[in-house]
Structure formats: structure tokens, C-alpha cells
Amino acid sequence: MTFDDQLQQVFDTLTDRLRDDIARELKETAADLAVHARTARETAVDEAATRASTEAQREAEARLVAEVAAAEARAREEAEKQVEQRSREMVEAAMATSRGERRSADLAASQRLVEAIRALDGGRSLTDILDTLASCASREAPRVAVLLAGTGELRGWRFIGFGPAFDVGSTVIVSLEEGGLIAEAVRTSMAVSSDASGTVAAPVFAALPGGRECAAVPVTMGGETVAVLYADRGTSDEEDQEASAPTWPDALELLARHAARCLEATTAIKAMRMLSKRPDALPHRASQVATVSRASQNDEDEAARRYALLLVSEIKLYHEAAVVAGRRERDLATRLGGEIARARVLYDERVPPALREHSDHFHDELVRTLANGDASLLGQPVETL
């Protein structure tokens, strides 16, 4: 074998060996690549699956959160509707109850007023009427007092709810300076209502704590205040917390005004009886005229004189302030012209013309009783009156 053949043989052997090595390396590399590719694929699949699972879980959680939020919103809305409906029902029920209670309270208050009016109508004397006024007023307020109005002072008549110290009302004397809103009621002849911390305070004897409402109502006759009805809510917290009608001062005013009319009516009835039974007695007020006796001329003339005295005395009694001012200004006839004219008509209606032509008792009484004997105080010529 030649050297070239040997060389060729060695080369071929090396080539075959190299080819086998390369083929083996390629095979191993391909196997490694296949394994690596499979691993990478599996890893990618796992990662994709994990990612998909995470995203799906996230989406599911988001959907769950949204659904929970929506459910909570629906539940809250439904709850709010139920609460609103329940509140509306409770308010309506409370209002219905309140209306019922208010109707019951109004009915009770009306019934009390009706009973009080009837009781006052049944009074036959000043004592009866003032005592009844105090008793009826005590149903509207815890503490009530009736005081008589005098010159410069107030004298107690009856006290209810003020304690043992006031059981004998006549022993209580209050000056106008200490009368508070009672004195204001006397001064103005009008009802006054205020709390103890207001500009018009309660009377000193009441010792009323601040913030408690009180009221005073004058009892007037012929324009003059003869008594005052006072009431307040009391000094104890329990009394103050009791439910009471917000218009109780109005009820007191109604009672006081009706009591005043009852007093006037009682006085007028007594005057009529005195006039018919005792010609020589002068009543405080007359609502009827006396019938002129026809027994004799002297009796008729005396009856006419007394009737004139009655009419003029009535003017003086119920217009005292105007009489005082008229005497001072010397214009009685002008200041009291309406009252004098009314009384003159009554006199002329009941006194026969023959007696009026003989004597003008009416004018004589104007001079004697109204002008205190001084005709010039009338302010008009004699013939015009």
C-alpha cells in the first residue's frame, strides 16, 4: 500500500470518526435543544397558565367586588327606603296621636271654659263671682290669685297654690310698686303676659323663678279696674314640666272679662231691685228706669228728682277720670256730651212733660252732682243742657 493510500485511509478514518463525532454532537445537541425547548415550552405554558389564572382570579375578584358593592348598594337603598317608609309611618302615627291628643286637650279646655262660664253666670254676689273666678282659673294654671284694686295698693281676695301664708287672702296687701305686671294691668286696663325675666316682672309676692310665664288680667266695671286676676306656672320644676295649653293666658282673659260682665249684671239687677223697693236708696248702677208714681204731684216730683240723681250719679261713677278732668278744664258738658245726652233722653222718656216743665231736675243734678255745685264747670249755657 502506497503512502498515499495509507494517507487516504487515515484521512478517511479521521473523516468518518469526525463525522461520527459531529453526528453524535449534533444528536446530543439536538436532544439537549429538544429537552430545553420542551422545558421552555412547559415553563411558558405554566407561566401562561399561571398568568391566565391570576388574571382570571383578578377578574373574578373584581367582578365579585363589583357584585358585592352593587348588592350592598341595593341593600342600602332598600334599607333606606324601608327606614324612610318606617319613619314616615312613625311620623304619621305620631301626628295622628298628637292630633288626637290635641283634639282631646282642646275638647277638655273647651269643656272647662263652658263649665266656668256657667259657674260665673250662677254667681249672685261679688263674693260668689270672684271666688268662682279664682276656682275656675286654678284649672288653667297651678297658681292663681285675685286681688282688689285700690288707691295705690292691691288687697288680696283669694290665693290658690301659693301656700299656707296666703290662705287668708285679705291679709295680703301689695303696693303698686311691688305689683309688677299686676300693676301694669291696673294702669293699662289690659291683659299683661310675661315671664319673670322679661321687662315686666312678676309681682314680688309670687317669688317666681326666671323663665316662668305669668299673666295678669284686669276685671273692669264701667271702664274702671276693680280687681285683677293673676296666674303663673308655679315655682317647682314638676309644675313647670307639666303639659299645659299654650293659650292658657287667653283662657284667663276670657274668664276675667266674663266675670266683669257678670259683676256688672249683678250690680244692675241689684240697682233695679233697690230702686223698685226703696226709692230713697241710690244704687250703684241702673239698667231700668223707675216708674214715676202717679199718687200725688209731690211724689211724682220726688221720683223725677231721684231718677235724675240716679242717671247723673251713674255718669259720675263710671266716668270718674273724665269727670275729674272736666272739672279741671271746666268742660264737663263737652267732655261727657254723649253720656249726658243719653241720660237726658232716658230722663225725658220716663218723666212726664208736665213735670219737666215744672222742674228740670236733670239739669239740677248735673250742676249739683257732676259739677259739684258749680254750673260754670259744665262749660255751656244753662239752656243748652
C-alpha beads as a LAMMPS data file, in Angstrom:
LAMMPS data file: protein, C-alpha beads

385 atoms
384 bonds

1 atom types
1 bond types

-500.0 500.0 xlo xhi
-500.0 500.0 ylo yhi
-500.0 500.0 zlo zhi

Masses

1 110.0

Atoms # bond

1 1 1 0.000 0.000 0.000
2 1 1 1.358 3.213 -1.003
3 1 1 1.875 6.140 1.256
4 1 1 -0.859 7.989 -0.478
5 1 1 -3.198 5.127 0.028
6 1 1 -2.263 4.975 3.673
7 1 1 -2.693 8.692 3.958
8 1 1 -6.013 8.463 2.236
9 1 1 -7.050 5.647 4.524
10 1 1 -6.045 7.624 7.616
11 1 1 -7.861 10.664 6.288
12 1 1 -10.968 8.654 5.611
13 1 1 -10.779 7.123 9.052
14 1 1 -10.409 10.518 10.621
15 1 1 -13.189 11.849 8.466
16 1 1 -15.513 9.021 9.477
17 1 1 -14.574 9.497 13.098
18 1 1 -15.089 13.241 12.860
19 1 1 -18.380 12.693 11.112
20 1 1 -19.483 10.308 13.817
21 1 1 -18.388 12.774 16.498
22 1 1 -20.165 15.590 14.727
23 1 1 -23.257 13.430 14.260
24 1 1 -23.123 12.418 17.916
25 1 1 -22.594 16.021 18.999
26 1 1 -25.440 17.126 16.771
27 1 1 -27.611 14.387 18.137
28 1 1 -26.745 15.280 21.724
29 1 1 -27.170 18.962 20.948
30 1 1 -30.480 18.257 19.263
31 1 1 -31.519 16.193 22.257
32 1 1 -30.440 18.987 24.601
33 1 1 -32.257 21.520 22.467
34 1 1 -35.337 19.332 22.430
35 1 1 -35.182 18.978 26.190
36 1 1 -34.561 22.713 26.599
37 1 1 -37.367 23.527 24.167
38 1 1 -39.711 21.181 25.969
39 1 1 -38.725 22.704 29.284
40 1 1 -39.114 26.209 27.933
41 1 1 -42.452 25.291 26.432
42 1 1 -43.617 23.756 29.663
43 1 1 -42.367 26.778 31.574
44 1 1 -44.088 29.129 29.147
45 1 1 -47.263 27.076 29.376
46 1 1 -47.052 27.091 33.160
47 1 1 -46.381 30.808 33.212
48 1 1 -49.191 31.433 30.747
49 1 1 -51.495 29.241 32.784
50 1 1 -50.453 30.986 35.977
51 1 1 -50.844 34.349 34.346
52 1 1 -54.212 33.384 32.946
53 1 1 -55.244 32.023 36.313
54 1 1 -54.085 35.181 38.057
55 1 1 -55.874 37.372 35.557
56 1 1 -58.960 35.218 35.767
57 1 1 -58.792 35.325 39.553
58 1 1 -58.262 39.086 39.433
59 1 1 -61.182 39.492 37.075
60 1 1 -63.267 37.187 39.207
61 1 1 -62.317 39.134 42.305
62 1 1 -63.119 42.411 40.534
63 1 1 -66.450 41.025 39.423
64 1 1 -67.051 39.746 42.920
65 1 1 -66.174 43.120 44.428
66 1 1 -68.408 44.893 41.909
67 1 1 -71.226 42.461 42.559
68 1 1 -70.787 42.813 46.327
69 1 1 -70.742 46.613 46.002
70 1 1 -73.841 46.535 43.831
71 1 1 -75.537 44.190 46.260
72 1 1 -74.577 46.431 49.178
73 1 1 -75.851 49.490 47.288
74 1 1 -79.127 47.718 46.545
75 1 1 -79.375 46.572 50.147
76 1 1 -78.567 50.073 51.410
77 1 1 -81.093 51.618 49.041
78 1 1 -83.704 49.131 50.108
79 1 1 -82.850 49.698 53.748
80 1 1 -83.079 53.461 53.249
81 1 1 -86.445 53.021 51.594
82 1 1 -87.615 50.854 54.454
83 1 1 -86.249 53.305 57.029
84 1 1 -87.863 56.209 55.187
85 1 1 -91.141 54.344 54.948
86 1 1 -90.934 53.372 58.592
87 1 1 -90.048 56.928 59.577
88 1 1 -92.944 58.249 57.522
89 1 1 -95.279 55.762 59.171
90 1 1 -93.959 56.683 62.623
91 1 1 -94.296 60.414 61.885
92 1 1 -97.814 59.922 60.564
93 1 1 -98.684 57.832 63.608
94 1 1 -97.160 60.438 65.920
95 1 1 -99.019 63.214 64.127
96 1 1 -102.255 61.271 64.322
97 1 1 -101.653 60.681 68.032
98 1 1 -100.742 64.328 68.513
99 1 1 -103.845 65.455 66.656
100 1 1 -105.913 63.126 68.770
101 1 1 -104.298 64.375 71.965
102 1 1 -104.650 67.963 70.796
103 1 1 -108.305 67.396 69.982
104 1 1 -108.764 65.817 73.395
105 1 1 -106.910 68.710 75.033
106 1 1 -108.908 71.272 73.054
107 1 1 -112.118 69.487 73.922
108 1 1 -111.168 69.381 77.584
109 1 1 -110.185 73.067 77.525
110 1 1 -113.438 73.991 75.811
111 1 1 -115.400 71.953 78.313
112 1 1 -113.607 73.675 81.194
113 1 1 -114.379 77.091 79.743
114 1 1 -118.038 76.227 79.223
115 1 1 -118.317 74.963 82.785
116 1 1 -116.510 78.073 84.070
117 1 1 -118.840 80.404 82.161
118 1 1 -121.839 78.587 83.550
119 1 1 -120.429 78.763 87.071
120 1 1 -119.786 82.501 86.751
121 1 1 -123.289 83.018 85.407
122 1 1 -124.580 81.338 88.535
123 1 1 -122.875 83.853 90.844
124 1 1 -125.317 86.065 92.748
125 1 1 -122.888 88.316 94.565
126 1 1 -119.458 89.873 94.243
127 1 1 -118.079 87.241 96.617
128 1 1 -119.573 84.378 94.601
129 1 1 -118.293 85.695 91.289
130 1 1 -114.731 86.479 92.443
131 1 1 -114.413 83.151 94.302
132 1 1 -115.732 81.293 91.263
133 1 1 -113.302 83.204 89.025
134 1 1 -110.358 82.115 91.188
135 1 1 -111.523 78.486 91.323
136 1 1 -112.090 78.248 87.572
137 1 1 -108.771 79.963 86.795
138 1 1 -106.950 77.437 89.013
139 1 1 -107.929 74.756 86.484
140 1 1 -105.879 76.589 83.860
141 1 1 -102.752 77.429 85.906
142 1 1 -101.075 75.981 89.036
143 1 1 -101.078 79.273 90.960
144 1 1 -103.867 81.826 90.871
145 1 1 -104.641 84.997 92.808
146 1 1 -107.465 87.524 92.746
147 1 1 -106.621 90.947 94.157
148 1 1 -108.817 94.004 94.595
149 1 1 -107.520 97.226 93.062
150 1 1 -107.446 100.141 95.480
151 1 1 -105.866 103.560 95.570
152 1 1 -102.118 102.976 95.467
153 1 1 -102.323 99.350 96.578
154 1 1 -103.660 95.885 95.822
155 1 1 -105.539 93.973 98.504
156 1 1 -105.693 90.208 98.379
157 1 1 -109.004 88.440 97.891
158 1 1 -108.136 84.808 97.298
159 1 1 -104.925 82.865 96.599
160 1 1 -104.712 79.301 95.272
161 1 1 -101.449 77.342 95.106
162 1 1 -99.315 79.894 96.987
163 1 1 -99.042 78.024 100.258
164 1 1 -100.354 78.471 103.818
165 1 1 -99.038 82.040 104.128
166 1 1 -101.697 83.125 101.628
167 1 1 -104.642 81.161 102.981
168 1 1 -106.227 84.351 104.356
169 1 1 -106.149 86.482 101.238
170 1 1 -107.445 89.643 102.882
171 1 1 -104.263 89.934 104.929
172 1 1 -102.114 90.319 101.826
173 1 1 -101.585 93.925 100.777
174 1 1 -99.340 94.693 97.810
175 1 1 -98.177 98.147 96.817
176 1 1 -98.338 99.047 93.142
177 1 1 -94.544 99.409 93.166
178 1 1 -94.254 95.722 94.065
179 1 1 -97.143 94.620 91.871
180 1 1 -95.117 94.038 88.695
181 1 1 -97.333 93.118 85.804
182 1 1 -100.406 93.266 88.055
183 1 1 -99.805 96.988 88.490
184 1 1 -99.288 97.239 84.730
185 1 1 -102.654 95.564 84.163
186 1 1 -104.285 98.086 86.531
187 1 1 -102.558 101.000 84.828
188 1 1 -103.441 99.981 81.266
189 1 1 -106.724 98.134 81.950
190 1 1 -105.358 95.471 79.585
191 1 1 -104.184 91.871 79.989
192 1 1 -100.426 91.556 80.507
193 1 1 -98.398 88.392 79.978
194 1 1 -94.678 87.978 80.536
195 1 1 -92.029 85.698 82.014
196 1 1 -90.212 86.663 85.176
197 1 1 -87.051 87.608 83.243
198 1 1 -88.889 89.965 80.890
199 1 1 -89.252 93.706 81.024
200 1 1 -92.450 93.392 83.064
201 1 1 -91.731 91.164 86.037
202 1 1 -93.979 89.032 88.174
203 1 1 -95.241 90.572 91.439
204 1 1 -92.848 90.382 94.359
205 1 1 -95.112 88.104 96.421
206 1 1 -95.023 85.446 93.673
207 1 1 -91.237 84.871 94.033
208 1 1 -91.307 83.421 90.535
209 1 1 -88.060 81.943 89.124
210 1 1 -86.723 83.290 85.855
211 1 1 -88.211 81.980 82.642
212 1 1 -91.618 81.116 84.125
213 1 1 -94.592 82.626 82.338
214 1 1 -97.169 84.629 84.258
215 1 1 -100.207 86.699 83.357
216 1 1 -102.455 89.353 84.861
217 1 1 -105.929 90.287 83.610
218 1 1 -107.918 93.259 84.919
219 1 1 -111.548 92.850 85.943
220 1 1 -113.183 96.097 84.845
221 1 1 -116.574 97.629 85.544
222 1 1 -117.644 100.723 83.668
223 1 1 -114.105 101.230 82.376
224 1 1 -112.556 101.073 85.849
225 1 1 -110.396 98.203 87.124
226 1 1 -111.899 96.831 90.323
227 1 1 -109.872 93.617 90.596
228 1 1 -107.046 91.722 88.898
229 1 1 -106.743 88.024 88.122
230 1 1 -103.108 86.839 88.359
231 1 1 -101.752 83.391 87.428
232 1 1 -98.398 81.727 86.776
233 1 1 -96.880 78.302 86.117
234 1 1 -95.593 77.868 89.666
235 1 1 -92.105 77.602 91.146
236 1 1 -91.424 73.851 91.145
237 1 1 -89.826 72.012 88.231
238 1 1 -92.572 69.393 88.283
239 1 1 -95.243 72.022 87.766
240 1 1 -93.201 73.672 85.064
241 1 1 -92.776 70.402 83.165
242 1 1 -96.470 69.583 83.148
243 1 1 -98.162 69.858 79.766
244 1 1 -100.357 72.910 79.536
245 1 1 -102.289 74.645 76.817
246 1 1 -100.145 77.306 75.125
247 1 1 -103.134 79.677 75.178
248 1 1 -103.865 79.480 78.919
249 1 1 -103.430 83.287 79.310
250 1 1 -106.180 83.717 76.714
251 1 1 -108.453 81.436 78.719
252 1 1 -107.769 83.515 81.835
253 1 1 -108.595 86.710 79.966
254 1 1 -111.868 85.226 78.762
255 1 1 -112.793 84.206 82.316
256 1 1 -111.886 87.620 83.754
257 1 1 -113.842 89.502 81.102
258 1 1 -116.915 87.339 81.607
259 1 1 -116.612 87.731 85.378
260 1 1 -116.598 91.511 84.866
261 1 1 -119.795 91.326 82.828
262 1 1 -121.373 89.135 85.485
263 1 1 -120.436 91.682 88.156
264 1 1 -121.963 94.484 86.103
265 1 1 -125.133 92.492 85.503
266 1 1 -125.412 91.615 89.191
267 1 1 -124.919 95.267 90.147
268 1 1 -127.542 96.381 87.627
269 1 1 -130.064 93.838 88.899
270 1 1 -129.490 94.937 92.476
271 1 1 -129.876 98.555 91.457
272 1 1 -133.198 97.812 89.774
273 1 1 -134.459 95.974 92.843
274 1 1 -133.339 98.721 95.183
275 1 1 -134.974 101.350 93.018
276 1 1 -138.264 99.492 92.910
277 1 1 -138.290 98.612 96.640
278 1 1 -136.548 101.616 98.236
279 1 1 -136.996 104.910 96.422
280 1 1 -134.651 106.646 98.863
281 1 1 -131.721 104.285 98.169
282 1 1 -129.224 105.147 95.426
283 1 1 -127.958 102.057 93.562
284 1 1 -124.505 101.933 92.016
285 1 1 -125.864 101.320 88.519
286 1 1 -129.359 101.102 86.962
287 1 1 -130.359 99.272 83.802
288 1 1 -134.008 100.230 84.003
289 1 1 -135.826 103.433 84.811
290 1 1 -138.142 103.967 87.712
291 1 1 -141.813 104.319 87.003
292 1 1 -142.978 107.752 88.077
293 1 1 -145.587 107.406 90.747
294 1 1 -148.965 108.938 89.944
295 1 1 -150.216 109.016 93.543
296 1 1 -149.568 112.698 94.007
297 1 1 -147.784 115.629 92.442
298 1 1 -145.223 115.715 95.237
299 1 1 -144.464 112.025 94.881
300 1 1 -144.065 112.385 91.126
301 1 1 -141.731 115.325 91.515
302 1 1 -139.635 113.474 94.110
303 1 1 -139.468 110.393 91.929
304 1 1 -138.313 112.504 88.983
305 1 1 -135.617 114.096 91.132
306 1 1 -134.350 110.739 92.350
307 1 1 -134.343 109.358 88.855
308 1 1 -132.302 112.329 87.658
309 1 1 -129.893 111.757 90.576
310 1 1 -129.619 108.099 89.595
311 1 1 -128.786 108.902 85.964
312 1 1 -126.216 111.590 86.774
313 1 1 -124.638 109.519 89.563
314 1 1 -124.210 106.704 87.047
315 1 1 -122.255 109.038 84.757
316 1 1 -120.062 110.146 87.653
317 1 1 -119.459 106.592 88.845
318 1 1 -118.411 105.090 85.538
319 1 1 -116.547 108.080 84.103
320 1 1 -114.705 109.304 87.146
321 1 1 -111.498 110.191 85.295
322 1 1 -113.415 112.249 82.714
323 1 1 -115.346 113.983 85.486
324 1 1 -112.117 114.970 87.255
325 1 1 -110.600 116.232 84.004
326 1 1 -113.808 118.042 83.040
327 1 1 -113.971 119.876 86.351
328 1 1 -110.349 120.857 85.989
329 1 1 -110.746 122.086 82.405
330 1 1 -114.291 123.419 83.020
331 1 1 -115.694 121.487 80.034
332 1 1 -117.792 118.735 81.594
333 1 1 -120.655 119.129 79.106
334 1 1 -118.296 118.840 76.138
335 1 1 -116.168 116.038 77.553
336 1 1 -119.192 113.979 78.624
337 1 1 -121.604 115.208 75.983
338 1 1 -122.518 111.770 74.708
339 1 1 -123.235 110.324 78.160
340 1 1 -125.208 113.425 79.214
341 1 1 -127.282 113.310 76.016
342 1 1 -128.055 109.621 76.503
343 1 1 -129.091 110.170 80.111
344 1 1 -131.200 113.207 79.084
345 1 1 -133.083 111.063 76.552
346 1 1 -133.801 108.445 79.223
347 1 1 -134.989 111.140 81.621
348 1 1 -137.271 112.771 79.050
349 1 1 -138.720 109.388 78.058
350 1 1 -139.773 108.482 81.594
351 1 1 -140.625 111.832 83.187
352 1 1 -143.936 113.353 82.026
353 1 1 -143.662 116.679 80.153
354 1 1 -145.709 118.437 82.832
355 1 1 -143.120 117.593 85.472
356 1 1 -140.229 118.533 83.167
357 1 1 -141.832 121.922 82.512
358 1 1 -142.262 122.488 86.217
359 1 1 -138.751 121.495 87.319
360 1 1 -135.642 120.435 85.437
361 1 1 -134.270 118.017 87.971
362 1 1 -131.880 116.553 85.421
363 1 1 -130.031 119.833 84.937
364 1 1 -130.091 120.491 88.656
365 1 1 -128.377 117.169 89.284
366 1 1 -125.816 117.876 86.557
367 1 1 -124.851 121.026 88.445
368 1 1 -125.073 119.552 91.949
369 1 1 -123.636 116.032 91.401
370 1 1 -121.492 116.253 88.289
371 1 1 -120.224 119.864 88.573
372 1 1 -120.024 119.788 92.355
373 1 1 -122.460 122.724 92.615
374 1 1 -120.592 124.990 90.156
375 1 1 -122.609 125.380 86.945
376 1 1 -119.669 127.060 85.218
377 1 1 -117.768 123.775 85.258
378 1 1 -120.244 122.421 82.729
379 1 1 -118.818 124.834 80.200
380 1 1 -122.124 125.534 78.405
381 1 1 -125.042 127.903 78.981
382 1 1 -127.789 126.504 81.137
383 1 1 -130.374 126.487 78.371
384 1 1 -128.295 124.202 76.121
385 1 1 -128.351 121.417 78.688

Bonds

1 1 1 2
2 1 2 3
3 1 3 4
4 1 4 5
5 1 5 6
6 1 6 7
7 1 7 8
8 1 8 9
9 1 9 10
10 1 10 11
11 1 11 12
12 1 12 13
13 1 13 14
14 1 14 15
15 1 15 16
16 1 16 17
17 1 17 18
18 1 18 19
19 1 19 20
20 1 20 21
21 1 21 22
22 1 22 23
23 1 23 24
24 1 24 25
25 1 25 26
26 1 26 27
27 1 27 28
28 1 28 29
29 1 29 30
30 1 30 31
31 1 31 32
32 1 32 33
33 1 33 34
34 1 34 35
35 1 35 36
36 1 36 37
37 1 37 38
38 1 38 39
39 1 39 40
40 1 40 41
41 1 41 42
42 1 42 43
43 1 43 44
44 1 44 45
45 1 45 46
46 1 46 47
47 1 47 48
48 1 48 49
49 1 49 50
50 1 50 51
51 1 51 52
52 1 52 53
53 1 53 54
54 1 54 55
55 1 55 56
56 1 56 57
57 1 57 58
58 1 58 59
59 1 59 60
60 1 60 61
61 1 61 62
62 1 62 63
63 1 63 64
64 1 64 65
65 1 65 66
66 1 66 67
67 1 67 68
68 1 68 69
69 1 69 70
70 1 70 71
71 1 71 72
72 1 72 73
73 1 73 74
74 1 74 75
75 1 75 76
76 1 76 77
77 1 77 78
78 1 78 79
79 1 79 80
80 1 80 81
81 1 81 82
82 1 82 83
83 1 83 84
84 1 84 85
85 1 85 86
86 1 86 87
87 1 87 88
88 1 88 89
89 1 89 90
90 1 90 91
91 1 91 92
92 1 92 93
93 1 93 94
94 1 94 95
95 1 95 96
96 1 96 97
97 1 97 98
98 1 98 99
99 1 99 100
100 1 100 101
101 1 101 102
102 1 102 103
103 1 103 104
104 1 104 105
105 1 105 106
106 1 106 107
107 1 107 108
108 1 108 109
109 1 109 110
110 1 110 111
111 1 111 112
112 1 112 113
113 1 113 114
114 1 114 115
115 1 115 116
116 1 116 117
117 1 117 118
118 1 118 119
119 1 119 120
120 1 120 121
121 1 121 122
122 1 122 123
123 1 123 124
124 1 124 125
125 1 125 126
126 1 126 127
127 1 127 128
128 1 128 129
129 1 129 130
130 1 130 131
131 1 131 132
132 1 132 133
133 1 133 134
134 1 134 135
135 1 135 136
136 1 136 137
137 1 137 138
138 1 138 139
139 1 139 140
140 1 140 141
141 1 141 142
142 1 142 143
143 1 143 144
144 1 144 145
145 1 145 146
146 1 146 147
147 1 147 148
148 1 148 149
149 1 149 150
150 1 150 151
151 1 151 152
152 1 152 153
153 1 153 154
154 1 154 155
155 1 155 156
156 1 156 157
157 1 157 158
158 1 158 159
159 1 159 160
160 1 160 161
161 1 161 162
162 1 162 163
163 1 163 164
164 1 164 165
165 1 165 166
166 1 166 167
167 1 167 168
168 1 168 169
169 1 169 170
170 1 170 171
171 1 171 172
172 1 172 173
173 1 173 174
174 1 174 175
175 1 175 176
176 1 176 177
177 1 177 178
178 1 178 179
179 1 179 180
180 1 180 181
181 1 181 182
182 1 182 183
183 1 183 184
184 1 184 185
185 1 185 186
186 1 186 187
187 1 187 188
188 1 188 189
189 1 189 190
190 1 190 191
191 1 191 192
192 1 192 193
193 1 193 194
194 1 194 195
195 1 195 196
196 1 196 197
197 1 197 198
198 1 198 199
199 1 199 200
200 1 200 201
201 1 201 202
202 1 202 203
203 1 203 204
204 1 204 205
205 1 205 206
206 1 206 207
207 1 207 208
208 1 208 209
209 1 209 210
210 1 210 211
211 1 211 212
212 1 212 213
213 1 213 214
214 1 214 215
215 1 215 216
216 1 216 217
217 1 217 218
218 1 218 219
219 1 219 220
220 1 220 221
221 1 221 222
222 1 222 223
223 1 223 224
224 1 224 225
225 1 225 226
226 1 226 227
227 1 227 228
228 1 228 229
229 1 229 230
230 1 230 231
231 1 231 232
232 1 232 233
233 1 233 234
234 1 234 235
235 1 235 236
236 1 236 237
237 1 237 238
238 1 238 239
239 1 239 240
240 1 240 241
241 1 241 242
242 1 242 243
243 1 243 244
244 1 244 245
245 1 245 246
246 1 246 247
247 1 247 248
248 1 248 249
249 1 249 250
250 1 250 251
251 1 251 252
252 1 252 253
253 1 253 254
254 1 254 255
255 1 255 256
256 1 256 257
257 1 257 258
258 1 258 259
259 1 259 260
260 1 260 261
261 1 261 262
262 1 262 263
263 1 263 264
264 1 264 265
265 1 265 266
266 1 266 267
267 1 267 268
268 1 268 269
269 1 269 270
270 1 270 271
271 1 271 272
272 1 272 273
273 1 273 274
274 1 274 275
275 1 275 276
276 1 276 277
277 1 277 278
278 1 278 279
279 1 279 280
280 1 280 281
281 1 281 282
282 1 282 283
283 1 283 284
284 1 284 285
285 1 285 286
286 1 286 287
287 1 287 288
288 1 288 289
289 1 289 290
290 1 290 291
291 1 291 292
292 1 292 293
293 1 293 294
294 1 294 295
295 1 295 296
296 1 296 297
297 1 297 298
298 1 298 299
299 1 299 300
300 1 300 301
301 1 301 302
302 1 302 303
303 1 303 304
304 1 304 305
305 1 305 306
306 1 306 307
307 1 307 308
308 1 308 309
309 1 309 310
310 1 310 311
311 1 311 312
312 1 312 313
313 1 313 314
314 1 314 315
315 1 315 316
316 1 316 317
317 1 317 318
318 1 318 319
319 1 319 320
320 1 320 321
321 1 321 322
322 1 322 323
323 1 323 324
324 1 324 325
325 1 325 326
326 1 326 327
327 1 327 328
328 1 328 329
329 1 329 330
330 1 330 331
331 1 331 332
332 1 332 333
333 1 333 334
334 1 334 335
335 1 335 336
336 1 336 337
337 1 337 338
338 1 338 339
339 1 339 340
340 1 340 341
341 1 341 342
342 1 342 343
343 1 343 344
344 1 344 345
345 1 345 346
346 1 346 347
347 1 347 348
348 1 348 349
349 1 349 350
350 1 350 351
351 1 351 352
352 1 352 353
353 1 353 354
354 1 354 355
355 1 355 356
356 1 356 357
357 1 357 358
358 1 358 359
359 1 359 360
360 1 360 361
361 1 361 362
362 1 362 363
363 1 363 364
364 1 364 365
365 1 365 366
366 1 366 367
367 1 367 368
368 1 368 369
369 1 369 370
370 1 370 371
371 1 371 372
372 1 372 373
373 1 373 374
374 1 374 375
375 1 375 376
376 1 376 377
377 1 377 378
378 1 378 379
379 1 379 380
380 1 380 381
381 1 381 382
382 1 382 383
383 1 383 384
384 1 384 385
